[in-house]
Every structure is written in structure tokens, then in C-alpha cells.
Amino acid sequence: MNFGNLGFGEIILILVVVLLLFGAKRIPEIAGSLGKGINEFKRNLSDAQRQVTAPPPPPPAVGQGAAPRQDEEERPEPKRLLG
């Protein structure tokens, strides 16, 4: 088992230091949080990639009865001063 330039002895030493620093009860919590963070990162990365590669949505139909765009808010009819 060789991770980059780390040998078996170096990996064991790192694991012992982590065990001494955080304790046996905290290591599963840290590993779980790290796993959730990695999954969230992957999900956001795939969502961003999907948005970049997806075709643009078709333009809204213009005409009578067309719904207003989502980024435009509906405004009430202005009041007439002289009428």
C-alpha cells in the first residue's frame, strides 16, 4: 500500500497522531462530516456542470394570455390622476 510518497510506516504514524489528537470517539464524527462535505461538493459540481452543458430553455411565448416571466413581478395598474 503506497499513497504517493508515503509508505506504510508514515501512514501508521499519521493515524496514531490523529488518534492521539482527537480521541477515538471523535474520529467517526470527523470522518462522517468529511464524507458529507465531499458528497455535497460532488453534488454541487455535477449541478454546475449540468447547468453549463444543458441547452437554454425556450423563450416564453409572447401574446395574449402569456404568463409573466419569473424574474418580472406583476405590477398593479397605475392610478389615473385625471379621469
VEXDREN-2710 file (C-alpha; in Angstrom, 1 decimal):
% VEXDREN-2710
k/r/px/py/pz
1/MET/0.0/0.0/0.0
2/ASN/1.6/3.2/-1.2
3/PHE/-0.1/6.7/-1.2
4/GLY/2.1/8.9/-3.3
5/ASN/5.4/9.2/-1.5
6/LEU/4.0/7.9/1.8
7/GLY/4.9/4.4/2.9
8/PHE/3.2/2.1/5.3
9/GLY/5.2/3.4/8.3
10/GLU/4.4/7.0/7.6
11/ILE/0.6/6.3/7.2
12/ILE/0.6/4.4/10.6
13/LEU/2.4/7.3/12.2
14/ILE/-0.1/9.8/10.9
15/LEU/-3.1/7.6/12.0
16/VAL/-1.6/7.4/15.6
17/VAL/-1.1/11.1/15.8
18/VAL/-4.7/11.7/14.6
19/LEU/-5.9/9.2/17.2
20/LEU/-4.0/11.0/20.0
21/LEU/-5.1/14.5/18.9
22/PHE/-8.8/13.8/18.5
23/GLY/-9.5/10.7/20.5
24/ALA/-11.3/7.5/19.5
25/LYS/-14.8/9.0/20.0
26/ARG/-14.3/12.0/17.7
27/ILE/-12.8/10.2/14.7
28/PRO/-16.1/8.7/13.4
29/GLU/-17.7/12.2/13.7
30/ILE/-14.9/13.8/11.8
31/ALA/-14.9/11.1/9.1
32/GLY/-18.7/11.5/8.8
33/SER/-18.5/15.2/8.4
34/LEU/-15.7/14.9/5.9
35/GLY/-17.8/12.4/3.9
36/LYS/-20.9/14.6/3.9
37/GLY/-18.7/17.6/2.8
38/ILE/-17.3/15.6/-0.1
39/ASN/-20.7/14.4/-1.2
40/GLU/-22.1/18.0/-1.1
41/PHE/-19.1/19.2/-3.2
42/LYS/-19.6/16.4/-5.8
43/ARG/-23.4/17.2/-6.0
44/ASN/-22.8/20.9/-6.5
45/LEU/-20.1/20.2/-9.1
46/SER/-22.4/18.0/-11.1
47/ASP/-25.3/20.5/-10.8
48/ALA/-23.0/23.3/-12.1
49/GLN/-21.7/21.0/-14.9
50/ARG/-25.3/20.1/-15.9
51/GLN/-26.3/23.8/-16.0
52/VAL/-23.4/24.6/-18.2
53/THR/-24.0/21.8/-20.7
54/ALA/-27.8/21.9/-20.7
55/PRO/-29.4/23.7/-23.7
56/PRO/-31.0/27.0/-22.9
57/PRO/-34.8/26.9/-22.1
58/PRO/-37.1/28.1/-25.0
59/PRO/-38.1/31.7/-24.9
60/PRO/-41.6/32.4/-23.4
61/ALA/-44.5/32.8/-25.8
62/VAL/-45.4/36.4/-26.5
63/GLY/-49.1/37.2/-26.9
64/GLN/-52.4/37.3/-25.1
65/GLY/-52.6/35.2/-22.0
66/ALA/-48.9/34.7/-21.8
67/ALA/-47.7/34.3/-18.2
68/PRO/-45.2/36.9/-17.0
69/ARG/-41.6/35.9/-16.7
70/GLN/-40.5/34.7/-13.3
71/ASP/-37.9/37.5/-12.9
72/GLU/-40.6/40.1/-13.6
73/GLU/-43.0/40.8/-10.8
74/GLU/-46.6/41.6/-11.5
75/ARG/-47.4/45.3/-11.0
76/PRO/-50.8/46.8/-10.4
77/GLU/-52.4/49.1/-12.9
78/PRO/-51.3/52.7/-12.3
79/LYS/-53.9/55.0/-10.8
80/ARG/-55.1/57.8/-13.1
81/LEU/-54.9/61.3/-11.7
82/LEU/-57.5/62.9/-14.0
83/GLY/-60.2/60.7/-15.1
END
